[in-house]
């Protein structure tokens, strides 16, 4: 528990084959718990992958930070209400509770200066009375005992007891605390949270079934712009939402870097800038297939699903490599581009299908959601299977066409740049070469 009116409970679910999905179970529990008066219940499924998130009542976190606590505590409830109005966001709550009784001490510096009393003296006297100031140690043969200075417990039970604290003036006289300070009762936060050494308020939320995290991040960013928060308040996502936002920000650059690295390596291998483009041309179909499959099965584009899409870059590329590598070899013996790529498609069809289905069957258990914690890994398997199936169907048709057209462009460029370039005439038919 964090406070006196807060508790946390863990509920174990039956095996996945004997129950519905976790979001469906949570929705059923939420509908029943709302019938209990005076209680608020927040549900979230335990995540096998937690990244930098603080403990909260919901899975995703949105944080506000500011050194000005008055402004921060005034704007945080407003942002919480705005986020609660976004369709698809559930269990919107905050860790800010302005319900804790407190006593504010405001020093009248003019009166304190008359008595020769400084703010540090007042602070030290309060610490002597209510803090844990160690003034000495008693040493015994078996143990050491610390001597702690504090006020009489009888003078620590009521806020009015603060007026019984006396301060020494510059004339060695004593005056009560309320002679140089005003004591004002008020309410404050139950706990003061910090992030990055600054006071912070965390607004946590869950997603309704079928709602993607990317949609929530986009809508919250729109609400933030409409709220016109003061410049003193810094905002940002925490935990999984932050990792997702950061990955979206750098995902395009990382994918382009991976494709460029593959292009350079293939260019060195084939000593050509044309054939790597042929091989890479099948990658968009894999990404489209992965995204469409996730949409069909109503799964969100999570960080795990992105990992599956990155995996497709390497898996799908090998199909085109097998085909282009064989065609390049046949071109070196004198076959035309059309005949070489046709023969490559025929003779490499079986190896391509074998490797593709081997990869599909390898991730199929993940896509079907078998085993403990499968709901976390399932988007990865679904993305890989969908991307492989669509890319397999299209690569067998796209790669030969792209190869022929790029080969023609390559020959035209070579004729212009290399006057001595001569094409080798095809000595035999593809059937004769294949028969040999």
PERA-V155157 format. One record per pair of residues at least 24 apart in sequence whose C-alpha atoms are under 10 Angstrom apart, sorted by the first residue. I is the first residue (numbers start at 1). J is the second residue. Records with the same first field share a line. If there is no record, write none. Layout:
BEGIN
I->J  J
END
This chain:
BEGIN
2->190  191
3->190  191
5->39
6->40
7->41
8->41  42  43  57
9->43
10->43  44  45  46
11->43  45  46
15->371  372
16->369  370  371  372  373  374  375
17->369  370  371
21->209  375
22->46  209  375
23->207  208  209  210
24->208  209
26->209
27->208  209
30->91
40->91
41->91
42->90  91  92  93  205  206
43->90  91  206
44->91  205  206  207
45->206
46->373
47->373  375  376
48->373  374  375  376  377
49->240  304  376
50->239  240
51->238  239  240  241  242  243
52->238  239  240  241  242  243
53->237  238  239  240  241  242
54->195  202  238  239
55->204
56->93  94  95  202  203  204  205
57->91  92  93  94  95  203  204  205  206
58->90  91  92  93  94  203  204  205  206  207
59->91  204  205  206  207  239  240  241
60->92  202  203  204  205  206  207  213  216  237  238  239  240  241  242
61->92  93  94  201  202  203  204  205  206  236  237  238  239  240  241  242
62->94  201  202  203  204  205  217  220  235  236  237  238  239  241  242
63->94  195  200  201  202  203  204  233  234  235  236  237  238
64->195  198  199  200  201  202  203  233  234  235  236  237
65->193  194  195  196  197  198  199  200  201  202  232  233  234  235  236
66->194  195  198  199  200  201  230  231  232  233  234  235
67->197  198  199  200  232  233  234
68->198  199  232  233
69->192  198  199  200  201  233
71->229  230  232  233
72->199  200  201  229  230  232  233  234
73->97  98  188  189  199  200  201
75->201  227  229  230  233
76->200  201  202  203  229  233
77->201  203
78->227
79->203  220  223  224  227  229
80->202  203  204  205
82->220  223  224  226  227
83->203  204  205  216  219  220  223  224
84->205
85->223
86->216  219  220  223
87->207  208  211  216  219
88->206  207  208  209  210  211  212  213  215  216
89->204  205  206  207  208  209  211  213  216  219  220
90->204  205  206  207  208  209
91->204  205  206  207  208
92->203  204  205  206  207
93->202  203  204  205  206
94->201  202  203  204  205
95->189  190  191  192  193  200  201  202  203  204
96->188  189  190  191  192  193  200  201  202  203
97->187  188  189  190  191  192  201
98->186  187  188  189  190  191
99->186  187  188  189  190  191
100->186  187  188  189  190  191
101->185  186  187  188  189  190
102->159  184  185  186  187  188  189  190
103->159  160  162  182  183  184  185  186  187  188
104->181  182  183  184  185  186  187  188
105->162  177  178  180  181  182  183  184  185
106->178  180  181  182  183  184
107->177  178  179  180  181  182  183
108->178  179  180  181  182
109->180  181
110->180
111->179  180  181
112->169  177  179  180  181
113->169  170  180
114->169  170  180
115->167  168  169  170  171  172  173  174  175  179  180
116->168  169  170  171
117->167  168  169  170  175  180
118->169
121->167  168
122->165  166  167  168  177  180  181
125->150  165  166  167  168  177
126->150  151  162  165  166  167  177
127->151
129->153  155  156  162  165
130->155  156  162
159->183  184  185
200->233  234  235
201->235
202->235  236  237  238
203->237  238
204->237  238
209->298  299  300
210->295  297  298  299  300
211->298  299  300  301
212->298  299  300  301  302
213->240  241  244  245  300  301  302  303
214->241  244  245  248  300  301  302
215->300  301
216->241
217->241  242  244  245
218->245
240->302  303
241->302  303
243->303
244->301  302  303  304  306
245->303
247->303  306
248->303  306
251->306  310
254->310
255->309  310  313
258->310  313  314
259->283  313  314
262->313  314  317
266->321
269->325
270->324  325  328
272->410
273->406  410
274->402  403  406  407  409  410
275->320  321  324  325  328  402  403  406  407  410
276->317  320  321  324  403
277->399  402  403  406
278->317  320  321  324  398  399  400  401  402  403  404  405  406  407
279->316  317  318  319  320  321  322  323  324  325  395  399  402  403
280->313  316  317  318  320  321  399
281->317  320  395  398  399  402  403
282->313  316  317  319  320  391  392  394  395  396  397  398  399  402
283->312  313  314  315  316  317  320  387  391  395
284->313  387  391
285->316  387  388  389  390  391  392  393  394  395  398
286->312  313  315  316  317  383  384  385  386  387  388  389  390  391  392  394  395
287->312  313  383  384  386  387  388  390  391
288->383  386  387  390  391
289->382  383  384  385  386  387  388  389  390  391
290->379  380  381  382  383  384  385  386  387  388  389  390  391
291->382  383  384  386  387
292->383  386  387  390
293->379  382  383  384  385  386  387  389  390
294->379  380  381  382  383  384  386  387
295->383
297->379  382
298->379
299->378  379  382  383
300->379
301->379  380  383
302->376  379  380
303->376  379  380
304->376  377  378  379  380  381  383
305->376  377  378  379  380  381  382  383  384
306->379  380  383  384
307->379  380  381  383  384
308->377  379  380  381  382  383  384  385  387
309->380  381  383  384  387
310->383  384
311->380  383  384
312->383  384  385  387  388  391
313->387
315->355  356  359  384  387  388
316->356  384  387  388  389  391  392  395
317->391  395
318->352  355  356
319->348  349  351  352  353  355  356  391  392  395  396  399
320->345  348  352  392  395  396  398  399  400
321->352  399
322->348  349  351  352
323->347  348  349  351  352  395  396  399  400  403
324->348  399  400  403
327->400  403
330->430  433  434
331->424  426
332->424
333->424  425  426  427  428  433
334->423  424  425  426  427  428  429  430  433
335->424  425  426  427  428  429  430  433
336->404  407  423  424  425  426  427  429  430
337->400  403  404  405  406  407  408
338->400  401  403  404  405  407  430
339->404  426  429  430  431
340->400  404  430
341->399  400  401  403  404
342->400  430
343->430  431  433  434
344->400
345->396  397  399  400
346->396
347->434
349->396
352->392  396
353->392
356->385  388  389  391  392
357->385  388  389  392
359->384  385  388
360->384  385  386  387  388  389
361->385
END
